[in-house]
Amino acid sequence: MTRFRYITPHRTGKWYPDLETAQRHACDIGAGFRDERTGRFVAYIDTYLEEDEAELALGSVS
């Protein structure tokens, strides 16, 4: 399962399970905004998207 978050020079966003949710919350940390006319997400300068392949722990590890 891939997780997404936006990183700015001064803030780090929370991990979200999908890109759309991460983009929706990116304005909270000053990472970007959604263009009202086109609906596209616009990241501010020096903002980048971090992706993580989180593995679900199923059962116990020996």
Summary of the structure (lengths in Angstrom):
residues: 62
radius of gyration: 14.0
end to end distance: 22.8
largest distance: 53.6
contacts: 142
relative contact order: 0.30
helix: 18%
strand: 32%
